[in-house]
């Protein structure tokens, strides 16, 4: 029952209304004396109400007949007792009538009418809210059954009014409206009670209609036979409706019509405080309000409102609804004054003191907001959960302080507040707690979105980390993506018959893909493609290709990717498809075809360097070209090993091709490094760039002996030096960058390998430049860093070669002897072939051979 209904319910329960004969409530008990005599009508629609276990138990206990004996009277006697206000006698007579003595079916309905009317009237005169609700449940069940057939002659208006009143008492406002409207159509002599109940129902419905509530309130106040208490109570309610409609001046004027000496003075003081809070509260809660004078005035008015509330509590000696409402509004005042801690304490007090009231629900929401503002998420979630449970299902929701839409908005605001502040688990917990206030599928969607937002946040955070610090973040991000995928999948099941089923299926599949659960992603994508003929078909085909490619099913992956490129050549998904196709071609070692398809993306008029597909295509092209230089380098070495003039010519042609590809790779990789300096791949881009530069110099070094013209030879040597110096500069830059990062954060295995390669490649570049002292220094740095690893053997051998060229044979022999010692210290389980040319035994033999020379 709504808070604003409590005064009315209490007054309906006053025991003197029967005896006093004053006011419309006494007329409600007086039966046919106020009922217009109308022909019997049948209710047009059945109202499915109250078929709940508790209601049925009460109905059974209320209907239990006395032991069979002599007849206590007829149905007419029961109706007469009902009209005289002798409710127990009316019920006793009705219950003892033996069904076998019915002379007509209408007599059975008459019996049920008496039992229902007696329960409704008994509910009116009881003070106990729980008992009143139980009796109203019984009354509504009986009277609705009669309404669906036919009321006794002359009892239709009375029956409909009592049924409407019972539905209002148990909070079924939406169901009461057609009943009360029908009662009004019966043209009762005194319609004010129906006007009153219609005003209550329109106001308290889960989707209120305040304009209609105000209209019926005006009709009620226009009644000529209202008692002073009824009129003052009506004026109080009328002012509240005006306040809710934003008619503050009119509400204040209405309150002025209630005498100061009225018994409703405490309620009037509460309404005056509400008017102040409504006017000045927004000035304090709006962060955009910077006018200090206005803020001070608002603070003073809110303090004045709190003083009015204290006075209301002092005037309300019985501690009725005025005290309860004022206690709640004190918390609102403290919240507006900026004291969240005091507000949280006050709302907690209201919740504990007034359990089962609208103030308890509203205080729970306010307590949750205050606790959230204080950073106490555990307390906030507990408060939100209690408020949701206490609010009950949407169909019966009614609250003085917030509509159903308001409460949902407040909870959603808390949810999005958690998301914005990066508190994703509380957001998920709150979404899980929202039913039945929101539907199960809406709550599931909120959970899915929170999981997705959590994953996105972790992915963003991981991009700002280096090395191993990024790995746990990435693992967590993928886990949250998979959790989001599960939630979206459940949501798709819940909405299989809806038009947005495909959307949720897609969200689930794409989340699985981002979470690297490629098998689930593939399954859902195939389901999506089988059911959805349009929409995201291009994206789904590209995603399917990615899922298959990630499972190393390269040939299968190319099929949907080719479909995207052929069927949707201008669709944005086609650029992603080309990128993935290039990756598949690389795995198939078809590098030139991969290069060609990547150029198609880069030369597209629809893509710009700001787009992720263009960026990824540029970086991928650089890598493909780098890989081609590696393959050409290896092929040139194989040809050179064959010996002879023909092999030499083939070697030079291969190296000439290598130089061309390397220069192309350098240009692409240099552009990628310049355009995307913040990319998480920038270190590898720079390394590929340096390696391509160094390999381009190899062709010139191999060809140099064939150049006979001195000027051309000098130019060639200068170009070689410039390229190798450029490579050294990039290696040195990378070494510094990687070392600096490793001092802050532990690196991944691939980053460790990259740093190692930079040390050795820089030393090799010095060797190719014939700067042997610098090469020895660079190799020595590498051996010091990796002295227990197989690759250090390569460095010792190269140091020895430099020393031999510098004609320092003793030192050269010492370097080789040191290599022998290092070989003995290298762990037995070390994988030599992973980073060097030979196995352990081959290295031992090679070192012995070199030392013996």
ZAVEXDO-620977 format. One record per residue (C-alpha): residue in three letters; x, y, z. Coordinates in steps of 0.5 Angstrom, whole numbers, padded with zeros to 4 digits, always signed. Layout:
AlaXYZ...
***
This chain:
Unk+0000+0000+0000Unk+0003+0007-0002Unk+0005+0012+0004Unk+0000+0017+0001Unk-0006+0012+0002Unk-0004+0011+0010Unk-0008+0017+0012Unk-0014+0015+0008Unk-0013+0007+0010Unk-0013+0009+0018Unk-0019+0014+0017Unk-0023+0008+0014Unk-0021+0004+0019Unk-0024+0008+0025Unk-0029+0005+0029Unk-0034+0011+0030Unk-0035+0011+0022Unk-0041+0007+0023Unk-0044+0010+0029Unk-0043+0017+0027Unk-0046+0017+0020Unk-0042+0023+0018Unk-0038+0023+0011Unk-0038+0018+0005Unk-0035+0013+0009Unk-0041+0011+0013Unk-0045+0011+0007Unk-0041+0006+0004Unk-0043+0002+0010Unk-0050+0003+0009Unk-0051-0001+0003Unk-0058+0000-0001Unk-0059+0007+0002Unk-0054+0010-0002Unk-0055+0006-0008Unk-0059+0007-0015Unk-0063+0002-0017Unk-0061-0001-0023Unk-0063-0007-0027Unk-0058-0013-0026Unk-0052-0013-0031Unk-0046-0018-0032Unk-0039-0016-0032Unk-0036-0015-0039Unk-0029-0018-0037Unk-0026-0023-0032Unk-0021-0020-0028Unk-0016-0025-0026Unk-0014-0023-0019Unk-0011-0026-0013Unk-0010-0033-0014Unk-0004-0033-0010Unk-0003-0038-0004Unk-0003-0033+0002Unk-0010-0031-0001Unk-0013-0038-0002Unk-0011-0039+0005Unk-0015-0033+0008Unk-0021-0035+0003Unk-0021-0042+0006Unk-0021-0040+0013Unk-0026-0034+0012Unk-0031-0038+0009Unk-0031-0044+0014Unk-0038-0045+0015Unk-0041-0047+0022Unk-0043-0054+0024Unk-0049-0056+0020Unk-0056-0055+0024Unk-0062-0051+0024Unk-0062-0045+0019Unk-0060-0038+0022Unk-0064-0035+0016Unk-0064-0033+0009Unk-0060-0030+0004Unk-0065-0024+0005Unk-0063-0024+0012Unk-0056-0024+0011Unk-0057-0018+0006Unk-0061-0014+0011Unk-0056-0016+0017Unk-0050-0013+0012Unk-0054-0007+0011Unk-0055-0006+0018Unk-0047-0006+0019Unk-0048-0013+0023Unk-0042-0016+0019Unk-0041-0022+0023Unk-0049-0024+0023Unk-0049-0023+0016Unk-0043-0027+0015Unk-0045-0033+0019Unk-0052-0033+0016Unk-0049-0033+0009Unk-0044-0039+0011Unk-0049-0043+0014Unk-0054-0044+0008Unk-0054-0051+0005Unk-0052-0051-0002Unk-0057-0056-0003Unk-0063-0051-0001Unk-0061-0046-0007Unk-0067-0045-0011Unk-0063-0041-0016Unk-0056-0040-0018Unk-0057-0032-0017Unk-0058-0034-0009Unk-0051-0038-0009Unk-0048-0031-0012Unk-0052-0027-0007Unk-0048-0031-0002Unk-0041-0030-0005Unk-0043-0023-0005Unk-0045-0022+0002Unk-0038-0026+0004Unk-0034-0021+0000Unk-0038-0015+0002Unk-0037-0017+0009Unk-0030-0018+0008Unk-0029-0011+0005Unk-0033-0007+0010Unk-0029-0011+0016Unk-0023-0009+0012Unk-0025-0002+0013Unk-0026-0002+0020Unk-0020-0006+0022Unk-0013-0002+0025Unk-0008-0008+0023Unk-0005-0006+0016Unk-0004-0014+0015Unk-0011-0016+0017Unk-0014-0011+0013Unk-0010-0013+0007Unk-0012-0020+0008Unk-0019-0018+0009Unk-0018-0014+0002Unk-0016-0020-0001Unk-0022-0024+0001Unk-0026-0019-0001Unk-0023-0018-0008Unk-0024-0025-0009Unk-0031-0026-0008Unk-0033-0020-0011Unk-0030-0021-0017Unk-0033-0028-0018Unk-0040-0024-0017Unk-0038-0019-0022Unk-0036-0024-0027Unk-0043-0026-0027Unk-0048-0022-0024Unk-0049-0018-0017Unk-0056-0019-0013Unk-0061-0014-0016Unk-0060-0007-0013Unk-0053-0009-0011Unk-0048-0007-0017Unk-0046+0000-0015Unk-0045-0002-0008Unk-0041-0009-0010Unk-0037-0005-0015Unk-0035+0000-0011Unk-0033-0005-0005Unk-0029-0009-0010Unk-0025-0002-0013Unk-0024+0000-0006Unk-0021-0007-0004Unk-0017-0007-0010Unk-0014+0000-0008Unk-0013-0003-0001Unk-0008-0009-0004Unk-0005-0004-0008Unk-0008-0007-0015Unk-0009+0000-0018Unk-0009-0001-0025Unk-0014-0007-0024Unk-0018-0002-0020Unk-0019+0003-0025Unk-0024-0001-0030Unk-0028-0003-0024Unk-0029+0004-0021Unk-0030+0007-0028Unk-0036+0002-0028Unk-0038+0004-0021Unk-0038+0011-0023Unk-0042+0009-0029Unk-0048+0007-0025Unk-0049+0014-0023Unk-0049+0013-0015Unk-0053+0018-0011Unk-0046+0020-0007Unk-0041+0019-0012Unk-0035+0022-0008Unk-0032+0016-0005Unk-0031+0013-0013Unk-0028+0020-0015Unk-0023+0019-0009Unk-0021+0012-0010Unk-0020+0014-0018Unk-0016+0020-0016Unk-0012+0015-0011Unk-0011+0010-0017Unk-0009+0014-0022Unk-0004+0017-0018Unk-0001+0011-0015Unk-0001+0007-0021Unk+0006+0004-0023Unk+0005+0009-0029Unk+0001+0015-0026Unk-0004+0019-0030Unk-0003+0025-0025Unk-0008+0030-0030Unk-0013+0025-0029Unk-0012+0024-0021Unk-0012+0032-0021Unk-0019+0032-0024Unk-0022+0026-0020Unk-0019+0030-0014Unk-0023+0036-0016Unk-0029+0032-0017Unk-0028+0029-0010Unk-0027+0036-0007Unk-0033+0039-0010Unk-0038+0034-0006Unk-0043+0037-0002Unk-0043+0032+0004Unk-0036+0032+0006Unk-0034+0032+0013Unk-0029+0037+0015Unk-0024+0031+0016Unk-0025+0028+0009Unk-0025+0035+0006Unk-0018+0037+0009Unk-0015+0030+0008Unk-0018+0031+0000Unk-0014+0038+0000Unk-0008+0035+0003Unk-0008+0030-0003Unk-0010+0035-0008Unk-0004+0039-0006Unk+0001+0033-0007Unk-0002+0032-0014Unk-0001+0039-0016Unk+0006+0039-0013Unk+0008+0033-0017Unk+0005+0036-0023Unk+0010+0042-0022Unk+0004+0047-0020Unk+0008+0049-0013Unk+0004+0056-0013Unk-0003+0052-0013Unk-0001+0047-0008Unk+0001+0052-0003Unk-0006+0056-0004Unk-0009+0049-0003Unk-0005+0048+0003Unk-0008+0055+0006Unk-0015+0052+0005Unk-0013+0047+0011Unk-0015+0051+0018Unk-0009+0051+0022Unk-0013+0048+0028Unk-0014+0042+0023Unk-0012+0035+0026Unk-0008+0035+0019Unk-0003+0040+0021Unk+0003+0035+0022Unk+0002+0033+0015Unk+0001+0040+0012Unk+0008+0042+0015Unk+0011+0036+0012Unk+0008+0038+0005Unk+0010+0045+0006Unk+0017+0042+0007Unk+0016+0038+0001Unk+0015+0045-0003Unk+0021+0048-0001Unk+0025+0041-0002Unk+0022+0041-0009Unk+0024+0048-0011Unk+0031+0049-0008Unk+0033+0042-0008Unk+0035+0042-0016Unk+0039+0048-0015Unk+0044+0045-0010Unk+0044+0038-0014Unk+0046+0041-0020Unk+0054+0041-0021Unk+0053+0047-0026Unk+0050+0052-0021Unk+0056+0056-0020Unk+0052+0062-0017Unk+0054+0063-0010Unk+0048+0067-0008Unk+0043+0062-0010Unk+0047+0056-0007Unk+0047+0060+0000Unk+0039+0062-0001Unk+0038+0055-0003Unk+0042+0052+0003Unk+0038+0056+0008Unk+0031+0054+0005Unk+0033+0047+0006Unk+0035+0048+0013Unk+0028+0051+0014Unk+0025+0045+0011Unk+0029+0041+0016Unk+0026+0045+0021Unk+0019+0044+0019Unk+0020+0037+0019Unk+0022+0037+0026Unk+0016+0041+0028Unk+0012+0036+0024Unk+0014+0030+0028Unk+0013+0034+0035Unk+0006+0035+0032Unk+0005+0028+0030Unk+0004+0025+0037Unk+0001+0018+0035Unk+0007+0018+0030Unk+0003+0016+0024Unk+0005+0018+0017Unk+0007+0025+0018Unk+0013+0022+0022Unk+0015+0017+0018Unk+0015+0022+0012Unk+0018+0027+0015Unk+0024+0022+0018Unk+0025+0021+0010Unk+0025+0028+0008Unk+0030+0030+0013Unk+0035+0025+0010Unk+0033+0028+0003Unk+0035+0035+0007Unk+0042+0032+0009Unk+0043+0029+0002Unk+0042+0036-0001Unk+0046+0040+0004Unk+0052+0035+0002Unk+0053+0031+0008Unk+0053+0024+0005Unk+0055+0021+0011Unk+0049+0024+0015Unk+0044+0022+0010Unk+0046+0015+0009Unk+0045+0014+0017Unk+0038+0018+0017Unk+0036+0013+0011Unk+0039+0007+0014Unk+0035+0009+0020Unk+0028+0010+0016Unk+0029+0003+0013Unk+0030+0000+0019Unk+0024+0003+0023Unk+0019+0003+0018Unk+0020-0003+0014Unk+0014-0005+0009Unk+0013+0002+0008Unk+0014+0006+0001Unk+0019+0010+0006Unk+0023+0004+0007Unk+0024+0003-0001Unk+0025+0010-0002Unk+0030+0010+0003Unk+0034+0004+0001Unk+0035+0007-0006Unk+0037+0014-0003Unk+0042+0010+0002Unk+0045+0006-0003Unk+0046+0013-0007Unk+0049+0016-0001Unk+0054+0009+0001Unk+0056+0009-0007Unk+0058+0017-0006Unk+0062+0015+0000Unk+0066+0009-0004Unk+0062+0004+0000Unk+0060-0001-0005Unk+0058-0007-0001Unk+0054-0002+0003Unk+0051+0001-0003Unk+0049-0006-0006Unk+0046-0009+0000Unk+0042-0002+0000Unk+0040-0003-0007Unk+0038-0010-0006Unk+0033-0009+0000Unk+0030-0004-0004Unk+0029-0008-0010Unk+0026-0014-0006Unk+0021-0009-0002Unk+0019-0006-0008Unk+0016-0012-0011Unk+0014-0013-0018Unk+0012-0008-0023Unk+0005-0009-0023Unk+0004-0008-0016Unk+0009-0002-0015Unk+0007+0004-0012Unk+0011+0009-0008Unk+0010+0016-0006Unk+0017+0018-0007Unk+0018+0015-0014Unk+0015+0012-0020Unk+0017+0006-0022Unk+0020+0009-0028Unk+0024+0014-0023Unk+0026+0008-0019Unk+0029+0004-0025Unk+0032+0011-0027Unk+0036+0011-0020Unk+0038+0004-0021Unk+0041+0005-0028Unk+0044+0011-0026Unk+0048+0007-0020Unk+0050+0002-0025Unk+0052+0007-0031Unk+0056+0010-0025Unk+0060+0004-0023Unk+0061+0003-0030Unk+0064+0010-0031Unk+0068+0009-0025Unk+0071+0003-0027Unk+0068-0001-0022Unk+0065-0007-0026Unk+0064-0012-0021Unk+0059-0008-0017Unk+0055-0006-0024Unk+0054-0013-0025Unk+0052-0015-0018Unk+0047-0009-0018Unk+0044-0012-0025Unk+0044-0019-0022Unk+0040-0016-0017Unk+0035-0012-0021Unk+0029-0017-0022Unk+0023-0017-0022Unk+0024-0009-0022Unk+0026-0010-0029Unk+0025-0016-0033Unk+0030-0022-0033Unk+0033-0021-0040Unk+0034-0013-0039Unk+0038-0015-0033Unk+0042-0020-0037Unk+0043-0015-0042Unk+0046-0010-0037Unk+0051-0016-0034Unk+0053-0017-0041Unk+0054-0010-0043Unk+0058-0009-0036Unk+0063-0015-0038Unk+0064-0012-0045Unk+0066-0006-0042Unk+0070-0009-0037Unk+0074-0013-0042Unk+0075-0006-0046Unk+0077-0003-0040Unk+0083-0008-0039Unk+0085-0008-0046Unk+0086-0001-0046Unk+0090-0001-0040Unk+0094-0007-0043Unk+0096-0003-0049Unk+0099+0002-0044Unk+0104-0003-0041Unk+0110-0007-0043Unk+0112-0014-0043Unk+0109-0019-0037Unk+0105-0013-0034Unk+0101-0013-0040Unk+0100-0021-0040Unk+0095-0022-0034Unk+0091-0016-0036Unk+0090-0019-0043Unk+0088-0025-0040Unk+0083-0022-0035Unk+0080-0018-0041Unk+0079-0024-0045Unk+0076-0028-0039Unk+0071-0022-0039Unk+0070-0022-0046Unk+0068-0030-0046Unk+0063-0028-0040Unk+0060-0023-0044Unk+0059-0028-0050Unk+0056-0033-0045Unk+0051-0027-0042Unk+0049-0025-0049Unk+0048-0032-0051Unk+0043-0033-0046Unk+0040-0027-0048Unk+0039-0029-0055Unk+0036-0035-0052Unk+0031-0031-0048Unk+0029-0027-0054Unk+0029-0032-0059Unk+0022-0030-0062Unk+0024-0023-0062Unk+0027-0019-0068Unk+0033-0017-0064Unk+0035-0025-0063Unk+0040-0024-0069Unk+0044-0018-0065Unk+0045-0022-0059Unk+0047-0028-0063Unk+0052-0023-0066Unk+0054-0020-0060Unk+0056-0027-0057Unk+0060-0029-0063Unk+0064-0023-0063Unk+0065-0023-0056Unk+0068-0030-0056Unk+0072-0028-0062Unk+0075-0023-0058Unk+0076-0027-0052Unk+0080-0032-0056Unk+0075-0038-0056Unk+0075-0039-0063Unk+0071-0046-0063Unk+0065-0043-0060Unk+0066-0037-0064Unk+0066-0041-0070Unk+0059-0045-0068Unk+0055-0038-0067Unk+0058-0035-0073Unk+0055-0041-0077Unk+0049-0041-0074Unk+0048-0033-0075Unk+0050-0034-0082Unk+0045-0039-0083Unk+0039-0035-0080Unk+0041-0028-0082Unk+0041-0027-0089Unk+0043-0019-0089Unk+0045-0014-0084Unk+0052-0016-0081Unk+0053-0022-0086Unk+0060-0019-0089Unk+0062-0018-0082Unk+0060-0025-0080Unk+0064-0028-0086Unk+0070-0024-0084Unk+0069-0026-0077Unk+0068-0033-0079Unk+0075-0033-0083Unk+0078-0030-0077Unk+0076-0036-0072Unk+0078-0041-0077Unk+0085-0038-0079Unk+0086-0038-0071Unk+0085-0045-0071Unk+0090-0046-0076Unk+0085-0048-0081Unk+0088-0044-0087Unk+0085-0047-0093Unk+0078-0047-0090Unk+0079-0040-0087Unk+0080-0037-0094Unk+0073-0039-0097Unk+0069-0034-0093Unk+0074-0029-0093Unk+0074-0029-0101Unk+0066-0029-0101Unk+0067-0022-0097Unk+0072-0020-0102Unk+0068-0022-0108Unk+0061-0021-0105Unk+0062-0014-0101Unk+0068-0011-0105Unk+0066-0004-0102Unk+0064-0006-0095Unk+0068-0004-0089Unk+0069-0012-0087Unk+0072-0013-0094Unk+0078-0009-0092Unk+0079-0014-0086Unk+0078-0020-0090Unk+0084-0018-0094Unk+0088-0017-0088Unk+0086-0024-0086Unk+0087-0027-0093Unk+0094-0024-0093Unk+0095-0027-0086Unk+0093-0034-0089Unk+0097-0033-0095Unk+0103-0032-0091Unk+0102-0038-0087Unk+0102-0042-0094Unk+0108-0038-0096Unk+0105-0035-0101Unk+0108-0028-0100Unk+0108-0024-0106Unk+0100-0026-0106Unk+0100-0023-0099Unk+0104-0017-0101Unk+0099-0016-0107Unk+0092-0016-0103Unk+0095-0012-0098Unk+0097-0006-0103Unk+0089-0007-0105Unk+0087-0004-0098Unk+0093+0001-0098Unk+0091+0004-0105Unk+0083+0004-0103Unk+0080+0010-0104Unk+0075+0009-0098Unk+0081+0007-0093Unk+0085+0013-0090Unk+0091+0012-0085Unk+0087+0014-0079Unk+0083+0007-0080Unk+0085+0001-0076Unk+0085-0003-0083Unk+0090+0002-0086Unk+0094+0002-0081Unk+0094-0006-0080Unk+0095-0007-0087Unk+0101-0002-0087Unk+0105-0006-0082Unk+0103-0013-0084Unk+0106-0011-0091Unk+0112-0009-0088Unk+0113-0015-0084Unk+0111-0019-0091Unk+0117-0015-0095Unk+0121-0017-0089Unk+0120-0024-0089Unk+0121-0024-0097Unk+0128-0021-0095Unk+0129-0027-0090Unk+0127-0032-0095Unk+0132-0028-0101Unk+0138-0028-0096Unk+0137-0035-0095Unk+0136-0037-0102Unk+0142-0033-0104Unk+0147-0037-0099Unk+0144-0043-0102Unk+0146-0041-0109Unk+0153-0038-0106Unk+0155-0045-0103Unk+0154-0048-0110Unk+0160-0045-0112Unk+0162-0043-0120Unk+0161-0037-0124Unk+0154-0039-0126Unk+0152-0040-0118Unk+0155-0033-0117Unk+0151-0030-0122Unk+0145-0033-0120Unk+0147-0031-0113Unk+0148-0023-0115Unk+0141-0023-0118Unk+0138-0026-0112Unk+0141-0021-0108Unk+0139-0015-0113Unk+0132-0018-0112Unk+0133-0018-0104Unk+0136-0011-0104Unk+0130-0008-0108Unk+0125-0012-0103Unk+0129-0009-0097Unk+0129-0002-0100Unk+0121-0003-0101Unk+0121-0006-0094Unk+0125+0000-0091Unk+0120+0005-0094Unk+0114+0002-0091Unk+0116+0000-0084Unk+0119+0007-0084Unk+0112+0010-0085Unk+0109+0005-0080Unk+0114+0007-0075Unk+0113+0015-0076Unk+0105+0014-0077Unk+0104+0010-0071Unk+0109+0011-0066Unk+0105+0009-0060Unk+0103+0002-0063Unk+0105-0004-0059Unk+0108-0006-0065Unk+0113-0001-0066Unk+0119-0004-0063Unk+0118-0010-0068Unk+0117-0005-0073Unk+0124-0002-0072Unk+0127-0008-0072Unk+0124-0010-0078Unk+0126-0004-0081Unk+0134-0004-0079Unk+0134-0012-0081Unk+0132-0010-0088Unk+0137-0004-0088Unk+0142-0009-0086Unk+0140-0014-0091Unk+0140-0009-0097Unk+0147-0007-0096Unk+0149-0014-0097Unk+0148-0014-0104Unk+0152-0008-0105Unk+0157-0011-0101Unk+0157-0018-0105Unk+0157-0014-0111Unk+0163-0009-0109Unk+0169-0013-0112Unk+0165-0013-0119Unk+0165-0006-0119Unk+0172-0004-0123Unk+0171+0004-0124Unk+0174+0007-0118Unk+0169+0013-0117Unk+0163+0008-0118Unk+0166+0004-0112Unk+0167+0010-0108Unk+0160+0011-0109Unk+0158+0004-0107Unk+0162+0004-0101Unk+0159+0010-0098Unk+0152+0008-0099Unk+0154+0001-0096Unk+0157+0005-0090Unk+0150+0010-0090Unk+0146+0004-0090Unk+0149+0000-0084Unk+0150+0006-0080Unk+0143+0007-0081Unk+0142+0000-0078Unk+0146+0001-0072Unk+0143+0007-0070Unk+0136+0004-0070Unk+0139-0002-0066Unk+0142+0003-0061Unk+0135+0006-0061Unk+0131+0000-0060Unk+0136-0003-0055Unk+0136+0004-0050Unk+0128+0003-0051Unk+0128-0004-0049Unk+0133-0003-0043Unk+0129+0003-0041Unk+0122-0001-0041Unk+0125-0007-0038Unk+0128-0003-0032Unk+0120-0001-0030Unk+0117-0007-0032Unk+0119-0015-0034Unk+0119-0016-0041Unk+0115-0022-0045Unk+0119-0028-0048Unk+0119-0025-0055Unk+0121-0018-0052Unk+0127-0021-0049Unk+0129-0025-0056Unk+0128-0018-0059Unk+0133-0015-0055Unk+0138-0020-0056Unk+0137-0020-0063Unk+0139-0013-0063Unk+0145-0014-0059Unk+0148-0019-0064Unk+0145-0015-0070Unk+0149-0009-0068Unk+0155-0012-0067Unk+0154-0016-0074Unk+0153-0009-0078Unk+0160-0006-0075Unk+0163-0012-0077Unk+0160-0011-0084Unk+0162-0004-0084Unk+0169-0007-0082Unk+0169-0003-0076Unk+0172-0009-0072Unk+0174-0005-0065Unk+0167-0003-0065Unk+0164-0010-0067Unk+0169-0013-0062Unk+0166-0008-0056Unk+0159-0010-0059Unk+0160-0017-0059Unk+0163-0017-0052Unk+0157-0014-0049Unk+0153-0019-0052Unk+0157-0025-0049Unk+0157-0021-0042Unk+0149-0021-0043Unk+0148-0028-0045Unk+0154-0032-0043Unk+0150-0038-0041Unk+0146-0038-0047Unk+0148-0042-0054Unk+0148-0035-0058Unk+0154-0033-0054Unk+0158-0038-0058Unk+0157-0034-0064Unk+0159-0028-0061Unk+0166-0031-0059Unk+0167-0034-0066Unk+0166-0027-0069Unk+0170-0023-0064Unk+0176-0028-0066Unk+0175-0027-0073Unk+0175-0019-0072Unk+0182-0020-0068Unk+0185-0025-0073Unk+0183-0019-0078Unk+0187-0014-0073Unk+0193-0019-0073Unk+0192-0021-0066Unk+0192-0028-0066Unk+0193-0030-0059Unk+0187-0026-0057Unk+0183-0029-0062Unk+0185-0036-0060Unk+0184-0034-0052Unk+0177-0032-0055Unk+0176-0039-0058Unk+0178-0042-0051Unk+0173-0038-0047Unk+0168-0040-0052Unk+0170-0047-0050Unk+0169-0046-0043Unk+0162-0042-0044Unk+0160-0049-0048Unk+0161-0053-0042Unk+0157-0048-0037Unk+0151-0048-0042Unk+0145-0052-0039Unk+0145-0059-0041Unk+0137-0058-0043Unk+0139-0052-0048Unk+0136-0052-0055Unk+0142-0050-0059Unk+0139-0050-0066Unk+0133-0045-0064Unk+0138-0039-0064Unk+0145-0042-0067Unk+0147-0046-0073Unk+0150-0052-0070Unk+0148-0057-0064Unk+0152-0058-0058Unk+0157-0063-0061Unk+0158-0059-0067Unk+0160-0053-0063Unk+0165-0057-0059Unk+0168-0060-0066Unk+0168-0053-0069Unk+0171-0050-0064Unk+0177-0055-0063Unk+0178-0054-0071Unk+0178-0047-0070Unk+0183-0047-0064Unk+0188-0052-0068Unk+0189-0047-0074
***
